[in-house]
Amino acid sequence: MKIRKATQKDKNYLKKQDDLKESMIKKKIKLEEYLVAEKENKQIGFLRFGYFWSEVPIIEMVRINKNFQKQGIGQKLVEFLTNITKKSKQKVILSLSTGNEKGPQTWHKKIGFKKIGQIKDSKLTKNIPEVFFIKKLK
């Protein structure tokens, strides 16, 4: 398995797998805000991130193809992002998870994130809290 930054050749895969509009997918690829996991030259998952306060990486989405889940691929994607983050001298990574999904929250804790709060606003989150996590880097 290989983890790498996404390129334009990943656009069609990301369009099928992610909820973003094509224009935003193209923009985030150009900004190098997608990581892709691949096996035997086929994409099997991705991590999308952005920057909180234009500095602190924040994971927006991790999605692994069904046949490859629970194999540590999500964790490998986060490790790749961690290495990028350390090079830029950042000390933390933030992440989000939907409050009604216990599996992703457990996963965050398992790989070293700590819950730091949540937002529940009917206009922003449709009455489902958005949970925030932080991972301090060593």
Secondary structure in CASP SS format (residue, H / E / C, confidence):
PFRMAT SS
TARGET T0000
AUTHOR 0000-0000-0000
METHOD secondary structure of the structure
MODEL  1
M C 1.00
K E 1.00
I E 1.00
R E 1.00
K E 1.00
A C 1.00
T C 1.00
Q H 1.00
K H 1.00
D H 1.00
K H 1.00
N H 1.00
Y H 1.00
L H 1.00
K H 1.00
K H 1.00
Q H 1.00
D C 1.00
D C 1.00
L C 1.00
K C 1.00
E H 1.00
S H 1.00
M H 1.00
I H 1.00
K H 1.00
K H 1.00
K H 1.00
I H 1.00
K H 1.00
L C 1.00
E C 1.00
E C 1.00
Y E 1.00
L E 1.00
V E 1.00
A E 1.00
E E 1.00
K E 1.00
E C 1.00
N C 1.00
K E 1.00
Q E 1.00
I E 1.00
G E 1.00
F E 1.00
L E 1.00
R E 1.00
F E 1.00
G E 1.00
Y E 1.00
F E 1.00
W C 1.00
S C 1.00
E C 1.00
V E 1.00
P E 1.00
I E 1.00
I E 1.00
E E 1.00
M E 1.00
V E 1.00
R E 1.00
I E 1.00
N C 1.00
K H 1.00
N H 1.00
F H 1.00
Q C 1.00
K C 1.00
Q C 1.00
G C 1.00
I H 1.00
G H 1.00
Q H 1.00
K H 1.00
L H 1.00
V H 1.00
E H 1.00
F H 1.00
L H 1.00
T H 1.00
N H 1.00
I H 1.00
T H 1.00
K H 1.00
K H 1.00
S C 1.00
K C 1.00
Q C 1.00
K C 1.00
V E 1.00
I E 1.00
L E 1.00
S E 1.00
L E 1.00
S E 1.00
T E 1.00
G C 1.00
N C 1.00
E C 1.00
K H 1.00
G H 1.00
P H 1.00
Q H 1.00
T H 1.00
W H 1.00
H H 1.00
K H 1.00
K H 1.00
I C 1.00
G C 1.00
F C 1.00
K E 1.00
K E 1.00
I E 1.00
G E 1.00
Q E 1.00
I E 1.00
K C 1.00
D C 1.00
S H 1.00
K H 1.00
L H 1.00
T H 1.00
K C 1.00
N C 1.00
I C 1.00
P C 1.00
E E 1.00
V E 1.00
F E 1.00
F E 1.00
I E 1.00
K E 1.00
K E 1.00
L C 1.00
K C 1.00
END
